[in-house]
Amino acid sequence: MSQAIPTNAGQPGASAAARVRRAWLLALFVAAGLAAQGAQAGDDDSERENLARIAHEIARLQAQVSAAAQDAPTGQRVKFRYDWLQRDLQMLREGVERHADAARQPRPVPPLRGDYRQ
């Protein structure tokens, strides 16, 4: 059974949970689309470009989470931990950026000895 997303999720009166849910779905669709693109292209430049787009989308998602955190109701017994979500998103973004920015040179390999007789 599928869960319907409210149509007013992007509007100012939408609940914080609806905006976070919408943001996650958007991020998942974008990531899936970029992964499919990356699987077809296969070269380093296209991979770096795709990773840069993913990092940018995570940054946009972080902005949406910040807005949702400010609109979150107070005084609830069980609270959604926006700070934990932000930390996880930051960790994901840094990992993607670190991989995209890493040097693309092969690791040095020690030379073979060549003489195996004693």
C-alpha positions, -999 to 999 in steps of 0.1 A, spaced: 0 0 0 15 33 -10 14 64 12 3 96 -5 24 127 0 4 158 8 2 181 -22 10 211 -1 43 197 11 63 225 -6 41 253 6 47 275 37 19 259 57 31 223 52 42 203 82 79 198 88 75 160 86 59 163 52 87 185 39 114 161 52 96 132 37 94 150 3 130 160 5 141 124 11 121 112 -18 135 139 -40 171 130 -29 165 93 -35 151 99 -70 179 122 -79 205 97 -66 190 68 -84 189 88 -117 225 99 -113 236 64 -105 219 51 -136 236 78 -156 270 70 -141 267 34 -149 262 42 -185 290 67 -189 318 50 -170 347 76 -174 363 96 -145 350 130 -157 314 119 -158 317 102 -124 331 133 -108 304 154 -124 277 130 -111 293 130 -76 294 168 -76 256 168 -85 249 144 -56 269 166 -32 249 196 -44 216 178 -39 226 168 -4 234 204 3 199 214 -9 185 187 13 204 200 43 188 234 37 154 219 36 161 200 69 172 232 85 140 249 75 120 220 88 139 220 121 129 257 126 93 249 119 92 218 142 67 219 170 80 222 205 69 205 236 64 171 220 72 140 241 90 123 212 110 147 190 125 142 156 162 147 159 170 171 130 205 176 144 212 139 140 198 139 104 220 170 96 251 152 110 244 121 89 238 142 57 270 162 64 289 129 67 274 116 34 282 149 17 318 150 29 324 114 19 310 120 -17 331 152 -20 362 135 -6 359 107 -32 352 132 -60 382 153 -51 407 124 -45 437 121 -67 432 97 -96 467 84 -98 475 48 -91 492 38 -59 529 31 -61 537 -5 -65 571 -18 -52 592 -33 -80 594 -71 -83 626 -86 -72 630 -107 -103 657 -131 -90 642 -159 -69 673 -181 -66 697 -181 -37 
